[in-house]
Amino acid sequence: MDNKKIYTSWESLPDTLTALHISQFLGISRRRVYELFQTHVEHGGIPNFSIGTSKRVEKLDFKQWIKQLKGKSEVNP
């Protein structure tokens, strides 16, 4: 029996996100998510914070990050 939850909608995401949540939601690899964690926010990186060696993202920050990306793509078609 497979109990793994797949995160594909805003409602399914928890308030604090992991790389797995983000990778499933965006349909990209966890490795790419970690690369975006290491990229400075001003250069398109995902805003995150550390708990020990783990990285986490607040859902509201993630939603804002996506809005910013969408805004850039609308300016530069």
N, C-alpha and C positions, 0 to 999 in steps of 0.2 A: 504494500500500500504506500503510495507516494503522497506525503503531506505537504510538499513544498508549495508555497503560495507564490503566485506570479503577480507582479505589480504592474498593471497596465493602465490604471486610471488614477486620477487625483484622489478619488475617494478611497482607493485601496492602499494608498501610501500612508505610512505612519508619520507622525510629526517630526521625528528625527530619522534621517535616512542614512543608509550605508551605501557603499559602492554597489552592492548587489541590487538594492532597490532601484538605484539610478540606472544601472546597466539594463535591467529588465524593462524599466519604464521607457528608456530611450532606444532600446534595441541595439545597444553597442556593448563591447566587451568590458569586463571589469578593469582590465588593464588600461583601456582608454580612459575610463573614469578616473583611475589613479593618476594618469598623466594630466588630466584636467584639474585634479586636486593640486598637483605640483605647479601648474601654470598660474602666474599671478592673475588675480581677478581682472585687472586693467587690460590684460591681454587675452581675455576670454575664458579664464579658468573658473571653475566652480568654487564659490565661497564655501569654506569648510572650517572645522575646528577639530582639535585632537583630544582624545581621551586615551591617555597612555600612548600606545602605538597605533591605535585605531583612529580612523577619520570618520567624521560625521558631518551631516549637512542638515540645517533646519529646512523644513518643507517650504516655509515662506521665502527663504533665501533662494532655494532652488527654483521656485515659481518665478521669482523676480529675475533670476538669471536667464531663464527661458524667454521671458518678455523682452529683456534687453537684446538677446540674440535675434529675436523676431524683428525688433525695431531696426537693427542694423541691416537685416536682409531686405527690409522694405525700402530703406534709403538707397541701398546698393543692389538693384535687381540683377 
